[in-house]
Amino acid sequence: MKKILLPLLLILAVGMLAAVESEPSAIVGYVKYDCVVGNNFIAMPMVQAVSTTTEFGALFGESINTINLWNPSTQAWDSSVNYGDNFWDPELQVGTGSVLFINATNAITYYSIGNMPTTNAQYSIVDGNNTVMVPLNKSELNLTSVAGLSMGPTGEEVNTINLWSSLAQAWDASVNYGAGFWDPDFEISIGTPMFINSNASFIWPSGPRNSLKASNSK
């Protein structure tokens, strides 16, 4: 028993030491998105070597037709179209924290896999519609009501949080009726993309963008 136990203890000790010494940016994790044929709403929580819609589309070849990014300034979708042979036009910028509305021709699984970001996702919300993702350090935001109350100075700034139902190919709307009452109240988790309607401009989440401490997966 001792011959087996001692090596195991040594391995455990080395593993614990490595965990203590690792920087947050060196921690690799993933968030998984199962996509159906049709429209899908996904995000990019992890740090990946992908900075354009062309590079993102190359991950799936001809299985994605369109990558749409919400433009809060114009209150419209900017569409990057796959014309074949990995030619996407226009080529749009994407990165950690980006929220994408994609159209898939095949059922695919997207793994946002890579290093943990050294700073948490943060969004400049405008008066109108916005796309956001539940940041990786906000696991306590497990319901749309909880997320809604965290947005804005008073918690009454967001009118609606919309989640995309890929099975129904439609938006499921969680509505703020005031005084903290949201109906229906949907479950969410880290990495969940949301399409929100706001009646004010603010930064979300507010406060310092602290370094992440641990990996997360969905």
Secondary structure, 3 states (H helix, E strand, C coil): CHHHHHHHHHHHHHHHHHHHHCCHHHCEEEEEEEECCEEEEEECCCECCCCEHHHHHHCCHHHEEEEEEEECCCCEEEEEEECCCCCEECCCECCCCCEEEEEECCCEEEEEEEECCCCCCCEEECCEEEEEECCCCCCCCCEHHHHHHCCCCCCCCEEEEEEEECCCCEEEEEEECCCCCEECCCECCCCCEEEEEECCCEEECCCCCCCCCCCCCC
